[in-house]
Every structure is written in C-alpha cells, then in structure tokens.
C-alpha cells in the first residue's frame, strides 16, 4: 500500500521520488528503503509520511516478505 500511495502521490503532485523524499524530510535512498520494506522508519517519520500520503502510519512501517 505504501509503495502504491507513494507512486500516486508523485504522479498527482508531478514530483520525483527524490523530491517527495525532501517533502517527507528524508533522503531518496531512505525513502526507497522504506518503500521496499527493508527498513522501518522512526514512528514520527512514519506519521509524517502517512499524514502527507493520507494513509495509516502502520502501512508505512509494514515489512514486505522477501522474494
């Protein structure tokens, strides 16, 4: 859900993922790690991102299964 919400946010706002990272107060590599589920953001960062994306913060911190 987070990856999809991030992609939709970038499309709607006309921003790159790197620009979205700045909006969220993170580096683009950090945002990529969050989106992949490899790294969980700090709860405050998860809330900030979720508020901007309009999703539940739990969707930001959810880990995805490894392939």
N, C-alpha and C positions, 0 to 999 in steps of 0.2 A: 504493500500500500504506500509506503514512504517513497519508494523509487517512482511509482506512478504519480503520486502527488507532486513530487519534485519536478518531474518532466512536464506535467501540466502547468505548474507554476511558471516554469521557464518559458513555455510556449505562450501562455497568456500574457506574461509581462514582457515578452520579447527580450529576455536576458539569457546569457550563457550560464552554465553551471558555475563557472568561476565567478561571475557577477552575483549569482544567487548566494554563493558562499560568503561574499562580502556582506550582503544583506543580512545573513544569519550570524555574522561575526565569527566566521571560521575560514580556514584555508580551503582551497579547492580540493586538495588531497584529503583533508579531514572529512569534508562533505562526501567525497567519494567513498571513503571507508565507512561512514555512517550509512550511506545508501546501500552499500553491499552487505551490511550487517556484520562486517568483520570487527568493527569497533563500536562500542556503545557510547553515545555522548553523555556528558555530565547531565544530571537531571535538569539543571537550569537551562542548559543549551537545548536539550530536547524540548522543553516547554517553549522556549523562544522560537525554535524552528516550527514546532507544531502550531503555535499561535499564528504564525505567518501563513503556513500552508492550510490552516483550517482543518487540521486533523487531530486525533487524540495523541497525546505525547507518548503513549505506550506503543504506537505504531512506529515512532522514530527509533525507539530503543530495542525493538524486536530483532532478534537474531534470525538469520535465514539459514536453512540447512546447507551444509557443504555439499557440493556436487560429487 
